[in-house]
Amino acid sequence: MSKIYDIAILGSGPGGYVAAIRAAALGLSVCLIEKGALGGVCLNEGCIPTKTLLRSAHLFQEIKHAAALGIKVDNIVFDFDVLMQRKKKVVDQLKKGILYLLKKRGVAIINGFGRITDLNTIDVQSEKIRFEKCIIAVGSEPSDLPGINFDEKAGILSSGHMLQLKNIPKSLLIVGGGVIGCEFADIFNSLGCEVTMIELTDQILPKEDAEIARSLERELQKQGIKIFTKTKAARINKLTVGGFDVVTEDGKKINREKILLCVGRVPNRQDCGLDEAGIKHNNGTIEVSESMQTNIKNFYAVGDVLGKTYLAHAASREGIVAVENITGTPSRINYDHVPRCVYTDPEVASVGISEAAARQRNIKIKVAKFPLAASGRAVVENKAQGMVKLISDSEDNIIGAALCSSIASELIHELCVAMESGIKSAQFSEIVHAHPTLSESIMEAAQVLHSKAIHIL
């Protein structure tokens, strides 16, 4: 008789592998089933490779503009092959680290596509995997557009395709101004590609605070990226000489060598047997309780298949929540305290609700803004673009925050901790911050909420 695992996990992305490590640490027998590369999209085609390229692109730009800081560098060039080799090296190193942890914890790693065939069985090719509980963490994939499909050979690319390019295209049209679109625009513009971005809504980063999004848009435009909001691609014409003519609904014609479609992500469309198990879902988006449990009591789901945040760190927390609930420890995730980050230059980071969302809910709020131009550290670093924005409710709880600044992805966690701990904005305003630091700007924004501003009027 084959082994029956305490937990079988479908998918080894940040939700799946973290759940596997946590479950094994709690003494459960665990198998992790993965049809592709260990680490999922985040490690192989998302978070890690894009941030690796962004690091190189930003350093290249800093050196190019170092004359403003009194440093002159002539004839600076980059080697795209070396950049891509480093990206692979970083991914491989982190993958080896995850594999080491899984093996040390005794997790069985099974390669192949897993499909649920009954309430206690997953078929992986010809092998039947038996389990008591199952965590579904099969992730997501890029969404295309009606009538405009991915075609790598022709040059209509997904984010995954972009990370496999052999050369920098001369010109690029990015359809979609969300997080992925903004980050790729920054990378390839920094490396000399002529980048145009179109976004259907009236702002880039449609899910973020409008003022913060406009602040980033201005900076990207200063860097040479052409951005058109309230613009929809109506037709794409492949040219015989190579490249495309893209016609927008309002009549613009944009000629570019390659097109990146990044209009969102959808749960993986490859059937993993949800219907056979009777698991409620909407085109692959699985419904779960706060404990990550589906309508079928021994099945749990985490990560992008929930259709909630499409964030790696949220998936990891959801994986831990699922395992801890399986083992009898009540555990939850507070989505209002999960940070969102965009790794452009400057960065954007936020947590909680936006000003517009708060007003739509008729929440009585106070809003404070502190410009980076008033930050000593930001001026010293020649990074004085952007702002900090805080939102408090009538009881002085911090309910939302948004930053456009250098290292915003690091700074935002001060506010995550404050919100999770219930620290009032008045208390936060009295926490002494070192000078000069960028984090002072958050303290100063909290002071603005209480009419105690020092460095702005």
N, C-alpha and C positions, 0 to 999 in steps of 0.2 A: 504493500500500500504506500502511495506517495505521501510525502510530508505535507501536513496541513499547517500553513503559516498563521500566526496570530493576526498579522496584517499584511495584505498585499497592496502595493502602491503602484498605480498606473501613471507613469511619467516621472522623470528625474530632474525637472526644473527646480527653481527655488522653493516651490511648495512641496514637491515630492521628496527631494533628497533631504531637506530639513526635517520633514515628518519622519523619514526613515531613520535618521540619526537620533532624533528625540525618542522614537519608539524603542529602538534598540537599547538606548541608554536606560530606559525604564524596564529592560529585561524581556521585552517581547521578541518573538521570532518574526523577522521581517524579510520580505522580498521586494525588490524594486525593479519594475519592468520598464524598459526604455527601448523604443524602436529606432531612435536616432543617437545623437551624441549626449553623453552624460552632461548634465547641467542645463539642458533645455535651451530655449531661445535666448534667455537672459545671458548665459555664459557664452554661447556660440554665435548668436546672430543679433544680440541686442545690447543690453547694458554694458557689458565688459568690452567688447570690441569697439563699440562706438565711443566710449569714454577714452579708450586707448588712442584712437585716432584724434579725438578732440584735444587730448593733451599735446600731441605733436603739432597739430594745427595751431593751437593757441601759442605754443612756444615759438613757432615759426613767425607768427605775427608780432609777438613781443620783441623778438630780436630785430625784425624789420623796422620796428618803430622805436628802437632803443635810443635813437638820437635825441628824442624828447627828454631822456633821462641823462643825457650827457655822454652816451656811449655810441660810437660810430662803428658800424659793421658793414663792410663792403662785400658785394657779390655773394650774398647769402642764397643758398639753394637747398632744396629738399630732395630726398631720394624716395619716391613713392614705393618702390619695391621694398626698401628697408622698413618703411612705415608699416607696410602690410605684413612683413616678416615679424616685426615686433608684436603686432596685434596677435598673430598666431602664437607666438611664444608666450605672451601673457595668458591667453586662453588655455593653452596646453598646461602651463604651470598651475593655474587655478583648478583645472580639471583633475590633474594628478593629486592635488590636495584633497579634493572631494572624494576621489576614489580611495585614497589612503584612509580617510576618516570612516568611510562606509565599510571598508574591509576590516579595519580595526574593531569596529562595533559589531562585526559579524553579520552584516546585511548581505543577503544573497542578491547578486545583480544578474538579472536575466535580460539578455538582448533579444529584441524582436517586438513585433506589434502584438499587443495584448488586446483580446476581445472578451468581454464578459459573456459567458454562455448560460450561466444560471446563478442562483443566489450565493453560491460558494465556489464557483469555478471561473477561471480565466484561461482561455486558450492562447498560447503563445506558439504560433506555427503548429507543430505537431505535439507540443507538450501541454499537459493540463496542470494548471497551478491551482491548488486548493487553499482556501483561506477561511478564517472566521469573520474578519472584517476587511473592508476594502476602502482605500482612499483614492478617489479619482482626481488626478492632477495632470491632465493631458494637455493643458496649455491652450494657446491660440495661434492663429496664423494671420498674415496680412489680408485685408479685405481689398478687393478690386472694385471697379465701378461698373454699373450696367452698360454694356457695350464697349467698355474699355478694359481689356483683360491684360494680365501680366504676360509679357513675351520677351524673355531675356535675350533671345537671339536678335530680335528686332530692335530692342533698346527701351522697352517699357518695363521698368524694373520695380521690384519690391525692395524693402530695406535689406533683406537678406542678400539679394543680388548685388546691391551697392557695396557690400562688404567683400565681394569677390572680384571687383573690378581690377583689371591689370594696369589700367592707365587712367589718369584724370581726364574726364571728358572736357572738351573746350567749352561746352555750354550745357546747362541742365535746367529743365523745368520741373519744379516740385509741386505736385498737386496735393494740397493739404498742408495747412499751416499749424498743425498740432505739434506736440513735443518732438516726435520723430522727424517731421519736416523741418522744424527749426534747427535741430541738431545737425542734420545732414547739410542744410543750407550753410551753417557755420563752418562745418568741416571743409566742404568743397570750395566755398568762396575763399576761405583762408588759404587754400592751396592753389588758387589761381583760376578756378573755373568760373565762368559767367553764370550766375545763379538767378533764376526768377522763381518766385513762389506765389501760387494763387490759393486763396482760401475762400470757401463758400460763404462763411459767416462774416460779420462786420468787424472781426478782429482775429489776429493770430492767437494761438492758445485759447480757443473758444471756452474752455472750462475754467479759465483763470480770471482773476480780477482785471477789469477793463483797463484801469490806469496802469497797472503793472505790465499788462500785455502791450499797451501803447509805448510804454517806456522801452521795452525790449525791441519793439518794431522800429522805433527811431534809431536805436543803436545798430541794428542789423542793416538798416538802410544806409547809415553813415559808412558802414563797412563795404557798401557796394551791392548789397543784395536788393533786387527789385521785388517789391511786395505789392500784390493786388488783392485786396479783400473784397467781399461781396462779388466774387468772380467765380464762375463755373465753367469748366471745360465742356464744350458742347460736341466738339468733333476733333479727332486726331487724324491727320493725313500723313502717311508715311511717304517720304520723298524718295525718288529713284536715286538721287545722288547721296542719300544717307541723311539721317535726321528726320525731324518732324515739323510740320506746321500744325500748331494747335489753335483752334478757333474757339473763342469763348462765347458765352451766350450774349454778351453785350457787343460782340463784333471784333474784339481784339484778335490779332493774329500774332502768335508767338512762335518764332522759329528756334528750335533747340536740337542739339545733337542727341540727347537722351532725356527720358522722362522717368521721374520717380513718383510712383503712386503710393502715398501714405495717408489714406483717408480713414484709417482706423484698423482695428483688429477684431476678429471674430473667433469664438471657440473653435478648436480644430474640427474640421468637417469630416474627418475620417471616422467612420462608425466604430465606436468602442463597445457597443452592445447595451446602450442605455435602455432601449425599448425592451430587450429580452429580460432585463432585470426589473422592469417596471418603474424605472427612475424618472420622476417628473423633470421635464426639460422643455425649453423652447428653442428649437433648432440648435441644440447642443449646449445652450445656457442652462445650467442646472440650478434648481431651487434647493436651498438649504436653510436649516434653522440657525440660530446663533451659535450652536455647538458644531456647526458645519455638517450636520447630519441631513441626509436626504430623506425623502418620504419612505425609503426602504431602510429599516433600522440598522442593518449592518453595513450600509454604504454611506460614505462621507465624500465630500468634494471640496477642493480648495483651488485657489489661484484663478487664472483667467477664465476657466470654464464657468465661473460664477457670474462673469460679465459685470463685475462691480468696479474695480479700480485699475486692472491691468498693470499692477505694480509688483515688482519682484519682492520687495520687503513686506508688502501686505500678504502675498502668497506664503511667504515663510512663516509669518505669524499665524496665518490660517492653518498651516500644516501642524504647527505646535498645538493650536487650539483643538484641532480634530483629535490628535493623539491623546492629549490630556483628558478630553471628554471621554474617549474610548476607555481610558484606564480609570475613570471614575473621579477625576479631578475637574470640577467645574471651571471652565476657562472661556474667555470671550475676547473679541477684538473690538476696539472702539474706532470705527472708521473716521469719526470726526477728528481724531488725533493722529491720523496717518499722514505723514508729509508727502508732498508732491514736488518733484524737482525737475528742472530743465537745465542741462549742463552747457548752455551756450556761454558766450562772453559778451555781456555779463550774464550770470546765472539768474534763474527765476526759481523761487521756492515758496511754497505756501502750505498752510494747514488750516483745518476748520472750514468755515463758510466764508464766502465773499461778501462784500458790502451789498452787491445787488441781490444776492440770495437772501441775506438777512432782511432787506427791505421788502422783498417779495413775501416773506413770511410774517411781515408786520412786527418784527422784533425791534424793540426800542434800543437803538445802538448809539455809541459814540465812536467816531473814526478819527484816528490820528495818523499823520504822515510826517516822516522825517527824511529830508533829502540827503543823499550821499554827498552832495556838494558841501554840506556842513560838517562832514566827518573828517577830522584831521588825518586819520589813517588812510581813508579813501583818496584824499588829495595827495598824500605822500606817495601812494602806490600808483598814482595816475589812473585811478579807477573810480572817479567821482561821479559816474553816471548811475542813475537809478534812485531808489527810495526804499524805505521801510514803511509798511502800512499795518496798523493794528486796529482791531475791532473789538469793542467790549460791549456787554449788555447792560441792562439797568441795574444789575447787582454787581457790576464791576468784574464779571468773569471775562477772561479773554476767550472769545469764541471764534476768532479768525485772525489770520496774519498772512501777509504776502510780502515778499522781498524781491527786488531786482537789484542785484549787487554782485560784486566779486564774492566768491565762496558762499553764496546764499544757501547752497545745499548743506553746508556745515552749520551755518548760523541758525537755520530753522529749528534745529533740535532744542535750542534753549526754550523756544516757545512750545514745542511738543511737551517737554518736561513740565513747564509751567501749567499748561492746560491739563495734562494728566494728573498733576498734583493739586490742582485747584488753587493755585497761587493767583490772587487778585492782581489786576494791573497796577493798583496803587502799591502793593507790596513789591511787585517787579520793578517799579520805577525807583525803588530805594536800594536795590541790590547794586553794590559798588562794582563797576566794571573797570578793568585796567585801561589806561590811556597811554598811547593811542591804539585803539582796536576798532575793527568794524563792528564788533558786537555791542560797543557803546551805542551804536545807532538804534538798537532795539530798546535799550534802556531809555534813551532820549525820546523815542516815540511813545513809550509808556508815560514819560513825564508830560508830553504834549497832551495826552488824554486828561491830565489833571491840572492843566494850565500852569505847569511848572517848568516849561521849556527853558533851557539855558542857552543853547547855541543856535536857536532860530527865534524869530519874533512871532 
